[in-house]
C-alpha cells in the first residue's frame, strides 16, 4: 500500500469550510482578479475584511446590518448553522484582534442572532 491512501481514513490535508452565504458569485478575470456577476452584481457584498473585521461593503463593524439581514435570509431554516458560522467568524476575530475585549466581540458577533427558532 505504498503511495495509496486508505479510503476509510479521513483526508486531513484539506479543511472543508462552509461557503460564505453573503459572498457574491464571482468569476475569474484575465488579470487574475474576480468579477461579480449575476443579479446582485451592482451591490457590494457585506463580508468581513480581515484582520480589521470591518465590512468590505460599507465599512461598519462586521456584521453590519445588511450582513445580518443577508445571513438571516441565507440561514433562515438553519439556525444552528448560522450560529456555527458566526462562532467561526468570532474565533477568527479573537485571533486577529487580540486587543479587543472578548466579551464585546462575542456580543457583536453572536448577540444579535435569534435565540429561539421561529
C-alpha positions in Angstrom: 0.0 0.0 0.0 2.8 2.4 -0.7 1.6 5.7 -2.1 -2.0 4.9 -1.6 -4.4 6.3 1.0 -6.8 4.3 2.9 -10.4 5.3 1.8 -11.6 4.7 5.4 -9.2 7.3 6.8 -10.5 10.9 6.5 -8.3 13.2 4.5 -6.6 15.5 7.0 -4.8 17.6 4.3 -7.8 19.7 3.3 -10.2 21.5 5.5 -13.8 21.9 4.4 -15.4 25.2 5.5 -19.0 26.1 4.7 -19.4 28.6 1.9 -19.9 32.2 3.0 -23.6 32.8 2.3 -23.1 36.5 2.0 -20.4 36.1 -0.7 -21.5 37.0 -4.2 -20.8 34.6 -7.0 -17.5 35.5 -8.8 -15.8 34.6 -12.0 -12.0 34.9 -12.6 -10.9 37.7 -14.9 -8.0 37.7 -17.3 -5.9 39.7 -14.8 -6.3 37.2 -12.0 -9.0 39.2 -10.2 -12.6 38.2 -9.6 -15.6 39.8 -11.3 -19.0 39.8 -9.6 -21.8 38.6 -11.9 -25.4 37.8 -11.6 -28.5 39.8 -10.4 -26.6 41.2 -7.4 -23.6 42.4 -9.4 -24.4 46.1 -8.7 -24.3 45.5 -4.9 -21.2 45.2 -2.8 -21.0 42.2 -0.6 -21.2 42.9 3.1 -18.4 40.5 4.2 -15.7 40.9 6.8 -12.4 42.3 5.8 -9.6 40.7 7.8 -7.8 41.5 10.1 -10.0 44.5 11.0 -13.4 42.7 10.8 -14.9 45.8 9.2 -17.4 45.3 6.4 -16.0 45.4 2.9 -19.2 46.9 1.6 -20.0 49.7 4.0 -17.0 50.0 6.4 -19.1 49.4 9.5 -18.1 46.9 12.2 -19.0 43.4 10.8 -21.6 42.0 11.0 -23.2 45.2 9.8 -27.0 45.5 9.4 -27.1 44.4 5.7 -24.8 41.4 6.6 -27.1 40.4 9.4 -30.1 40.5 7.1 -28.3 38.5 4.4 -27.2 35.9 7.0 -30.7 35.6 8.4 -32.1 35.1 4.9 -29.3 32.6 4.0 -29.7 30.6 7.2 -33.5 31.1 7.6 -34.0 27.3 8.0 -30.7 26.5 9.7 -30.3 28.5 13.0 -27.6 26.1 14.2 -25.7 26.6 11.0 -25.9 30.3 11.5 -24.5 30.1 15.0 -21.7 27.8 13.9 -20.8 30.2 11.0 -20.8 33.2 13.4 -18.8 31.3 16.0 -16.2 30.5 13.4 -16.0 34.2 12.4 -15.8 35.1 16.2 -12.9 32.7 16.6 -11.0 34.3 13.7 -11.8 37.8 15.1 -10.4 36.8 18.5 -7.2 35.7 16.9 -7.0 38.8 14.6 -8.0 41.4 17.2 -6.2 40.5 20.4 -6.5 43.9 21.9 -10.4 44.0 21.7 -12.4 42.8 24.7 -13.6 39.2 24.0 -17.0 39.9 25.6 -17.5 42.9 23.3 -16.6 40.7 20.3 -19.0 37.9 21.5 -21.8 40.4 21.8 -21.1 41.9 18.4 -20.9 38.5 16.6 -23.4 36.4 18.5 -25.6 38.8 20.5 -27.9 39.9 17.6 -28.7 36.3 16.3 -32.2 35.0 17.2 -32.2 32.6 20.2 -35.4 30.7 19.5 -36.4 29.1 16.3 -39.2 31.0 14.5 
